Every structure is written in structure tokens, then in C-alpha cells.
Amino acid sequence: MATEYDYATNRLTADNTAILLVDHQTGLILGVQDHDQNEVRRKAQALARTGKVYGIPVIATTSAPTGPNGPLLPELVAELPEGTPIIHRSGEVDAFDDPRFEEAVRATGATNLIIAGVITDVCLMFPSLSARARGYSVHAIIDASGTTNVLARETSMARLQQAGVVLNSTVGVISELLRDWKTPAGPGTAGIFSELAMPFYGAVVASHASAGGAAS
């Protein structure tokens, strides 16, 4: 199992990667104040749809979903690949402390983990640290995560980097998976970008289509 991420030898692929979405819940999302809540929602949806487009295992988990944290975001549930395990934890703060979650991750066979979570300094932080301790290469997706203030995000990023976690963005990891727009995942990736990850791209595509139509 990989212990460090090296782009030249350990690039993200559909065969070596799993996506973990931790505690994107209707109550917790209200605490996101370090950047736009709707962006966090869209980026989490984009990661879930990436699982479908690339055939990558996705695991979702919630913390006490019948309490104030609330259920998993319904728009995120709608994007999850069919058969995605959703681990409802009863109180474990670090998702890896739930044996069911750890086993689900192990069962993917992945060496690279893409992780996003709400709240950043808890739900992203602790699973990322635990994954590193277990020998995984970890990409923490900052724009699909969120916390209560900018200082909490910055201290979290410092601690994650000290542990050898790669700080990344939603578009960054998807583009690394894509490699080449001519692959079968190209059209699906364009949809993820246009509809969820960077909506301006939809205008770019529409403009290009319009110009092509006018030229013809």
C-alpha cells in the first residue's frame, strides 16, 4: 500500500482510487462559514458523480443522522453511484473508528483516497489522519469541505500537510483522473464541470456550440 503520494508514480486512476464523503449533512452544512455553503454542496455532488463517471468506489458516512446533524444532503444522495455504502455512525467522531467504515474502505482495494468532509477540522481532519496512519495516500478536498471560520480551515490545512496529506480541489482531482479529454469519461467530466464543479464552464461550452452553429 502506498505511503506517500508521488505524481509521477502514483497518479490518481479509476483503479487505485476511492472517494470518501464524510458528514455532508443538512444540519452540519449550516456551520460552514469559511466559504460558500452552496459551493460545498456542489463540489460534494461533483465528487459523487465522479464516482459514476469513472467507475470509482464511493463511500458516504454520517454522524448521528437522526439528531441535530441531520441526514445526508438529499442532492448528494441523488448523485451517489448505485450501491454506494452509506455508513451511519452512532457517535464515532473519526469515521475510521467505526469498523464498518474501515472495512468498506479496505474492500475497495484503493491506495489513494479522495476525502471531503463537513466540518473540515473534524470530519475531514481525523479520517485523513487515520488513513495516512494506515498507509493510504490521501487527497483532502478543501473546496468540498467547510468549517466555521477561516482560521479553523488554515490550521487544519497546516496539520494535514504535516501528516503528508495532499491538499487539493475538486477540479484538481477530477482533472488528474481524466488525463485526456478524448477518453470515454470526457463528456461526463464536461457535465460535472458545467453543472457542478465550475458552472462558468457551462457558458464556455454553450458559447463554443453557438459559435460553431453560426459558422456552419
Backbone as numpy.savetxt, mean C-alpha at the origin, in Angstrom:
# Nx Ny Nz CAx CAy CAz Cx Cy Cz
15.53 -15.65 2.36 14.69 -14.45 2.36 15.56 -13.20 2.36
15.17 -12.19 1.61 15.96 -10.98 1.50 16.02 -10.25 2.83
17.18 -9.63 3.11 17.31 -8.82 4.32 17.50 -7.35 4.00
17.96 -7.02 2.84 18.13 -5.64 2.43 17.55 -5.47 1.03
17.10 -4.26 0.76 16.58 -3.98 -0.57 17.68 -3.39 -1.43
17.93 -4.03 -2.55 18.89 -3.52 -3.53 18.18 -3.48 -4.87
18.06 -2.30 -5.44 17.27 -2.15 -6.66 17.79 -3.03 -7.79
19.10 -3.15 -7.90 19.68 -3.89 -9.03 19.36 -5.38 -8.96
19.25 -5.92 -7.75 19.09 -7.37 -7.62 17.75 -7.79 -7.04
17.00 -6.86 -6.49 15.78 -7.23 -5.76 14.63 -6.30 -6.10
14.51 -5.94 -7.39 13.42 -5.07 -7.80 12.08 -5.72 -7.51
11.10 -4.89 -7.27 9.74 -5.39 -7.04 9.21 -6.06 -8.30
8.68 -7.25 -8.14 8.01 -7.95 -9.23 6.74 -8.57 -8.68
5.88 -9.00 -9.60 4.65 -9.68 -9.17 4.95 -10.99 -8.46
6.12 -11.56 -8.71 6.47 -12.86 -8.13 7.10 -12.76 -6.75
7.67 -11.59 -6.40 8.39 -11.52 -5.12 7.76 -10.54 -4.13
6.56 -10.06 -4.43 5.98 -8.95 -3.67 4.59 -9.29 -3.14
4.29 -8.78 -1.95 2.93 -8.79 -1.41 2.61 -7.40 -0.89
1.33 -7.07 -0.87 0.86 -5.76 -0.42 0.06 -5.94 0.87
0.45 -5.18 1.91 -0.22 -5.26 3.20 -0.89 -3.91 3.50
-2.18 -3.93 3.73 -2.95 -2.72 4.02 -3.47 -2.82 5.45
-2.95 -1.94 6.30 -3.15 -2.09 7.74 -4.02 -0.96 8.29
-5.21 -1.31 8.71 -6.09 -0.44 9.51 -6.56 0.81 8.78
-6.87 0.67 7.50 -7.53 1.77 6.78 -9.02 1.71 7.11
-9.36 2.23 8.28 -10.70 2.08 8.84 -11.43 3.42 8.91
-12.76 3.35 8.91 -13.57 4.56 8.81 -13.38 5.52 9.98
-13.07 4.99 11.16 -12.82 5.85 12.31 -11.41 6.39 12.32
-10.45 5.52 12.12 -9.05 5.93 12.18 -8.70 6.96 11.11
-9.31 6.85 9.93 -8.97 7.77 8.85 -9.26 9.22 9.24
-10.18 9.42 10.19 -10.52 10.78 10.62 -9.37 11.44 11.36
-8.44 10.64 11.86 -7.29 11.20 12.57 -6.17 11.65 11.66
-6.27 11.38 10.38 -5.21 11.76 9.44 -5.25 13.27 9.24
-4.18 13.94 9.69 -4.09 15.39 9.59 -2.79 15.86 8.94
-1.88 14.93 8.65 -0.59 15.35 8.09 -0.66 15.57 6.59
-1.63 14.97 5.94 -1.93 15.29 4.55 -3.36 14.89 4.25
-3.79 15.10 3.04 -5.21 15.01 2.69 -5.77 13.61 2.91
-6.87 13.51 3.66 -7.49 12.22 3.93 -7.97 11.54 2.66
-8.52 12.30 1.74 -9.00 11.69 0.50 -7.86 11.12 -0.32
-6.69 11.76 -0.24 -5.53 11.21 -0.94 -5.14 9.86 -0.35
-5.15 9.76 0.96 -4.83 8.49 1.62 -5.82 7.42 1.17
-7.08 7.76 1.12 -8.09 6.80 0.67 -7.80 6.33 -0.75
-7.54 7.28 -1.64 -7.31 6.94 -3.05 -6.04 6.11 -3.23
-4.99 6.47 -2.50 -3.73 5.74 -2.65 -3.87 4.31 -2.11
-4.61 4.14 -1.03 -4.85 2.78 -0.53 -5.65 1.98 -1.53
-6.66 2.60 -2.14 -7.42 1.93 -3.19 -6.51 1.56 -4.37
-5.62 2.47 -4.71 -4.70 2.21 -5.83 -3.83 0.99 -5.55
-3.35 0.85 -4.32 -2.54 -0.32 -3.98 -3.36 -1.59 -4.06
-4.61 -1.53 -3.58 -5.48 -2.71 -3.65 -5.71 -3.11 -5.10
-6.00 -2.13 -5.97 -6.23 -2.46 -7.38 -4.96 -2.97 -8.04
-3.82 -2.50 -7.58 -2.54 -3.00 -8.11 -2.45 -4.51 -7.92
-2.96 -4.99 -6.79 -2.97 -6.43 -6.58 -3.73 -7.15 -7.67
-4.87 -6.58 -8.09 -5.66 -7.21 -9.15 -4.96 -7.13 -10.50
-4.42 -5.97 -10.83 -3.80 -5.77 -12.14 -2.56 -6.64 -12.31
-1.78 -6.79 -11.25 -0.51 -7.50 -11.34 -0.57 -8.93 -10.80
-1.69 -9.32 -10.24 -1.78 -10.65 -9.65 -0.92 -10.80 -8.41
-0.82 -9.72 -7.64 0.01 -9.71 -6.43 -0.87 -10.00 -5.21
-0.41 -10.83 -4.29 -1.20 -11.08 -3.08 -1.40 -9.79 -2.27
-2.61 -9.59 -1.81 -2.94 -8.47 -0.93 -3.50 -9.04 0.36
-3.07 -8.48 1.48 -3.62 -8.84 2.79 -4.08 -7.55 3.45
-5.30 -7.53 3.92 -5.83 -6.39 4.66 -6.09 -6.80 6.09
-5.97 -5.84 6.99 -6.24 -6.14 8.39 -6.87 -4.93 9.06
-7.68 -5.20 10.08 -8.31 -4.14 10.87 -8.03 -4.38 12.34
-8.15 -3.30 13.11 -8.01 -3.37 14.56 -9.36 -3.07 15.20
-9.93 -4.04 15.89 -11.20 -3.88 16.61 -12.23 -3.15 15.75
-12.62 -3.73 14.60 -13.49 -3.03 13.65 -14.91 -2.77 14.15
-15.33 -3.45 15.22 -16.67 -3.20 15.75 -16.68 -2.08 16.78
-15.47 -1.55 17.09 -15.36 -0.44 18.03 -15.22 0.89 17.31
-14.66 1.90 17.99 -14.57 3.24 17.41 -13.64 3.33 16.20
-12.73 2.38 16.04 -11.86 2.41 14.85 -12.67 2.23 13.57
-13.80 1.54 13.68 -14.68 1.38 12.53 -14.25 0.27 11.59
-15.10 -0.06 10.63 -14.79 -1.11 9.66 -13.80 -0.63 8.60
-13.33 -1.56 7.82 -12.47 -1.23 6.70 -13.21 -0.28 5.76
-12.49 0.69 5.19 -13.12 1.63 4.27 -13.86 0.88 3.17
-15.13 1.15 2.95 -15.89 0.39 1.95 -15.33 0.54 0.54
-14.82 1.71 0.19 -14.25 1.88 -1.14 -12.97 1.07 -1.32
-12.28 0.82 -0.21 -11.09 -0.03 -0.27 -11.50 -1.49 -0.44
-12.50 -1.91 0.30 -13.00 -3.29 0.18 -13.39 -3.57 -1.27
-14.00 -2.59 -1.93 -14.45 -2.78 -3.31 -13.31 -3.00 -4.28
-12.11 -2.55 -3.91 -10.95 -2.68 -4.80 -10.10 -3.92 -4.51
-10.34 -4.58 -3.40 -9.51 -5.73 -3.04 -9.68 -6.87 -4.03
-8.60 -7.55 -4.38 -8.73 -8.72 -5.25 -9.63 -9.77 -4.61
-10.32 -10.52 -5.43 -11.18 -11.58 -4.92 -10.37 -12.56 -4.08
-10.91 -12.91 -2.93 -10.23 -13.86 -2.06 -9.21 -13.25 -1.13
-9.08 -11.92 -1.12 -8.13 -11.26 -0.22 -8.45 -11.59 1.23
-7.48 -12.11 1.98 -7.74 -12.32 3.41 -7.83 -10.99 4.15
-8.86 -10.85 4.97 -9.01 -9.68 5.83 -8.94 -10.18 7.26
-7.87 -9.81 7.95 -7.64 -10.28 9.31 -8.17 -9.24 10.28
-9.21 -9.60 11.01 -9.79 -8.69 12.00 -9.15 -8.98 13.36
-8.23 -8.10 13.77 -7.53 -8.29 15.04 -8.40 -7.80 16.20
-8.27 -8.48 17.32 -9.11 -8.14 18.47 -8.46 -7.10 19.39
-7.17 -6.83 19.20 -6.52 -5.86 20.09 -5.03 -5.71 19.85
-4.46 -6.60 19.04 -3.02 -6.54 18.79 -2.66 -5.24 18.06
-1.75 -4.46 18.63 -1.35 -3.19 18.04 -0.50 -3.42 16.79
0.50 -4.29 16.92 1.34 -4.68 15.78 0.64 -5.83 15.08
0.30 -5.65 13.81 -0.45 -6.68 13.10 0.28 -8.02 13.12
1.62 -8.00 13.14 2.38 -9.25 13.16 2.25 -10.00 14.48
1.70 -9.36 15.51 1.46 -10.08 16.76 0.23 -10.98 16.68
-0.54 -10.84 15.63 -1.66 -11.76 15.38 -1.12 -12.91 14.53
-1.10 -14.12 15.06 -0.53 -15.25 14.30 -1.19 -15.47 12.95
-2.47 -15.14 12.84 -3.16 -15.32 11.56 -2.61 -14.39 10.50
-2.29 -13.17 10.90 -1.72 -12.21 9.97 -0.32 -12.66 9.53
0.49 -13.03 10.50 1.85 -13.47 10.16 1.81 -14.68 9.23
0.93 -15.62 9.48 0.84 -16.81 8.63 0.36 -16.43 7.23
-0.58 -15.51 7.14 -1.07 -15.08 5.83 0.05 -14.44 5.02
0.89 -13.64 5.68 2.03 -13.02 4.99 3.02 -14.09 4.55
3.33 -15.00 5.44 4.29 -16.06 5.11 3.79 -16.90 3.94
2.49 -17.13 3.90 1.92 -17.99 2.85 2.04 -17.38 1.47
2.24 -16.07 1.37 2.40 -15.46 0.05 3.71 -15.84 -0.61
4.71 -16.22 0.17 6.03 -16.52 -0.37 6.81 -15.30 -0.79
6.30 -14.10 -0.48 6.96 -12.86 -0.91 8.21 -12.60 -0.08
9.18 -11.95 -0.71 10.35 -11.45 0.00 10.30 -9.93 0.15
9.53 -9.27 -0.71 9.32 -7.83 -0.64 7.90 -7.55 -0.17
7.76 -6.66 0.80 6.45 -6.28 1.29 6.23 -4.79 1.07
5.12 -4.47 0.44 4.65 -3.09 0.32 3.62 -2.89 1.42
3.88 -1.94 2.32 3.01 -1.77 3.49 2.52 -0.33 3.57
1.22 -0.18 3.82 0.63 1.13 4.12 -0.27 0.96 5.32
-0.40 2.00 6.13 -1.22 1.87 7.33 -1.68 3.20 7.89
-2.78 3.16 8.57 -3.32 4.30 9.31 -3.53 3.82 10.75
-2.76 4.34 11.68 -2.00 5.57 11.70 -0.51 5.26 11.42
0.21 6.20 10.77 1.58 5.95 10.32 2.50 5.49 11.44
2.48 6.18 12.58 3.44 5.90 13.65 3.06 4.68 14.48
1.98 4.02 14.13 1.59 2.78 14.81 1.32 1.68 13.78
0.31 1.87 12.98 -0.19 0.81 12.11 0.73 0.55 10.92
1.47 1.54 10.49 2.52 1.34 9.49 3.84 1.00 10.17
4.16 1.71 11.23 5.46 1.57 11.89 5.73 0.15 12.38
4.88 -0.36 13.25 5.19 -1.61 13.93 5.20 -2.83 12.99
4.25 -2.98 12.07 4.37 -4.08 11.12 5.61 -3.98 10.24
6.01 -2.77 9.89 7.22 -2.60 9.08 8.45 -3.04 9.86
8.54 -2.64 11.12 9.67 -3.05 11.95 9.68 -4.57 12.16
8.51 -5.14 12.40 8.42 -6.59 12.60 8.79 -7.34 11.32
8.35 -6.82 10.19 8.69 -7.46 8.91 10.18 -7.42 8.67
10.82 -6.29 8.98 12.27 -6.21 8.83 12.96 -7.23 9.75
12.46 -7.35 10.97 13.06 -8.29 11.92 12.93 -9.72 11.44
11.94 -9.99 10.62 11.73 -11.33 10.06 12.45 -11.52 8.73
13.18 -10.54 8.29 14.02 -10.70 7.11 13.41 -10.21 5.81
12.24 -9.59 5.84 11.65 -9.07 4.62 12.27 -7.74 4.22
12.30 -7.47 2.94 12.53 -6.12 2.45 11.18 -5.41 2.47
11.17 -4.18 2.98 9.91 -3.48 3.22 9.92 -2.12 2.53
8.85 -1.84 1.80 8.58 -0.52 1.25 7.41 0.07 2.02
7.66 1.13 2.78 6.60 1.83 3.51 6.04 2.92 2.62
4.75 2.86 2.35 4.13 3.78 1.41 3.54 4.96 2.19
4.27 6.06 2.18 3.94 7.19 3.04 2.66 7.88 2.59
2.42 7.99 1.29 1.23 8.73 0.85 -0.04 7.90 0.89
0.07 6.60 1.18 -1.11 5.77 1.41 -1.31 5.51 2.90
-0.55 6.23 3.70 -0.64 6.17 5.15 -0.89 7.59 5.66
-1.20 7.73 6.93 -1.42 9.06 7.46 -1.45 9.04 8.97
-1.14 10.20 9.56 -1.13 10.30 11.01 -1.66 11.66 11.46
-1.51 11.93 12.76 -2.19 13.07 13.35 -1.49 14.40 13.12
-0.20 14.38 12.78 0.52 15.63 12.53 1.81 15.34 11.77
2.39 16.38 11.23 3.59 16.24 10.40 4.76 15.75 11.22
4.90 16.22 12.46 6.02 15.79 13.30 5.99 14.28 13.51
4.80 13.73 13.77 4.68 12.28 13.96 5.11 11.54 12.70
4.74 12.06 11.54 5.17 11.43 10.29 6.68 11.49 10.13
7.28 12.63 10.42 8.72 12.78 10.22 9.52 11.90 11.17
9.09 11.82 12.44 9.81 10.95 13.36 9.63 9.48 12.97
8.47 9.15 12.46 8.22 7.77 12.00 9.13 7.44 10.83
9.26 8.34 9.88 10.10 8.08 8.72 11.56 7.91 9.13
12.01 8.69 10.12 13.38 8.55 10.60 13.60 7.18 11.22
12.65 6.73 12.02 12.80 5.42 12.67 12.73 4.30 11.65
11.84 4.42 10.67 11.73 3.40 9.63 13.02 3.29 8.83
13.59 4.44 8.48 14.84 4.42 7.72 15.96 3.80 8.52
16.01 4.07 9.82 17.04 3.47 10.67 16.93 1.95 10.68
15.73 1.44 10.50 15.51 -0.01 10.49 15.73 -0.62 9.10
16.07 0.20 8.12 16.32 -0.32 6.78 15.09 -0.43 5.92
14.02 0.25 6.31 12.79 0.27 5.51 12.95 1.29 4.38
12.50 0.93 3.18 12.51 1.85 2.05 11.27 2.73 2.14
11.47 4.05 2.17 10.35 4.98 2.12 9.97 5.19 0.66
8.69 5.03 0.35 8.30 5.06 -1.06 6.91 5.68 -1.20
6.51 5.84 -2.44 5.18 6.39 -2.75 4.38 5.36 -3.53
3.11 5.59 -3.62 2.23 4.68 -4.36 2.65 4.59 -5.82
2.82 5.73 -6.46 3.22 5.74 -7.87 4.61 5.13 -8.03
5.49 5.34 -7.06 6.83 4.78 -7.14 6.84 3.27 -7.19
6.10 2.62 -6.29 6.13 1.16 -6.28 5.39 0.58 -7.48
4.29 1.23 -7.88 3.57 0.71 -9.05 4.43 0.82 -10.30
5.14 1.92 -10.43 6.00 2.09 -11.60 7.15 1.10 -11.60
7.66 0.77 -10.42 8.72 -0.24 -10.35 8.19 -1.61 -10.76
6.97 -1.90 -10.37 6.35 -3.16 -10.79 6.11 -3.18 -12.29
5.71 -2.05 -12.86 5.35 -1.97 -14.27 6.54 -2.23 -15.19
7.63 -1.51 -14.96 8.86 -1.60 -15.76 8.68 -1.11 -17.19
7.63 -1.54 -17.88 7.49 -1.25 -19.31 6.01 -1.11 -19.62
5.62 0.03 -20.20 4.21 0.26 -20.52 3.66 -0.72 -21.54
4.55 -1.42 -22.25 4.09 -2.36 -23.28 3.68 -3.70 -22.71
3.85 -3.91 -21.43 3.45 -5.17 -20.83 1.93 -5.23 -20.70
1.36 -6.41 -20.47 -0.09 -6.53 -20.32 -0.67 -5.68 -19.18
0.17 -5.33 -18.19 -0.32 -4.53 -17.07 -0.41 -3.05 -17.41
0.09 -2.65 -18.58 0.11 -1.24 -18.94 -1.25 -0.56 -18.90
-2.28 -1.09 -19.59 -3.59 -0.42 -19.56 -4.19 -0.35 -18.16
-4.05 -1.42 -17.40 -4.58 -1.40 -16.04 -3.86 -0.38 -15.17
-2.56 -0.25 -15.38 -1.79 0.74 -14.63 -2.22 2.15 -14.98
-2.47 2.39 -16.27 -2.97 3.71 -16.68 -4.28 4.02 -15.97
-5.14 3.02 -15.80 -6.38 3.23 -15.08 -6.16 3.54 -13.62
-5.22 2.84 -12.99 -4.91 3.11 -11.59 -4.42 4.55 -11.43
-3.50 4.95 -12.30 -2.97 6.30 -12.21 -4.07 7.34 -12.44
-4.85 7.15 -13.49 -5.84 8.16 -13.89 -6.97 8.30 -12.88
-7.41 7.18 -12.32 -8.59 7.19 -11.47 -8.27 7.33 -9.99
-7.05 6.95 -9.59 -6.77 6.88 -8.17 -5.44 7.51 -7.75
-4.34 7.05 -8.32 -3.03 7.41 -7.79 -2.61 8.83 -8.14
-2.88 9.29 -9.34 -2.56 10.67 -9.73 -3.57 11.12 -10.77
-4.72 11.60 -10.31 -5.85 11.90 -11.20 -5.53 12.83 -12.36
-4.50 13.70 -12.22 -4.16 14.57 -13.34 -3.83 13.77 -14.59
-3.38 12.52 -14.39 -2.97 11.70 -15.53 -4.18 11.38 -16.41
-5.36 11.37 -15.82 -6.56 11.16 -16.63 -6.75 12.28 -17.64
-6.44 13.52 -17.21 -6.53 14.65 -18.14 -5.47 14.54 -19.24
-4.28 14.04 -18.87 -3.23 13.85 -19.87 -3.67 12.84 -20.92
-4.23 11.73 -20.47 -4.70 10.70 -21.39 -5.83 11.24 -22.27
-6.77 11.97 -21.66 -7.89 12.52 -22.42 -7.41 13.53 -23.46
-6.43 14.35 -23.07 -5.89 15.34 -24.00 -5.21 14.67 -25.18
-4.46 13.61 -24.88 -3.78 12.88 -25.94 -4.80 12.24 -26.88
-5.84 11.65 -26.33 -6.85 11.01 -27.15 -7.57 12.04 -28.02
-7.83 13.21 -27.42 -8.50 14.26 -28.17 -7.64 14.77 -29.33
-6.36 14.95 -29.05 -5.45 15.42 -30.09 -5.33 14.39 -31.21
-5.28 13.11 -30.83 -5.21 12.06 -31.84 -6.45 12.01 -32.67
-7.61 12.21 -32.02 -8.86 12.20 -32.76 -8.96 13.35 -33.73
-8.47 14.52 -33.29 -8.52 15.69 -34.17 -7.61 15.52 -35.37
-6.43 14.88 -35.12 -5.47 14.69 -36.19 -5.98 13.71 -37.23
-6.80 12.74 -36.78 -7.31 11.76 -37.72 -8.52 12.29 -38.46
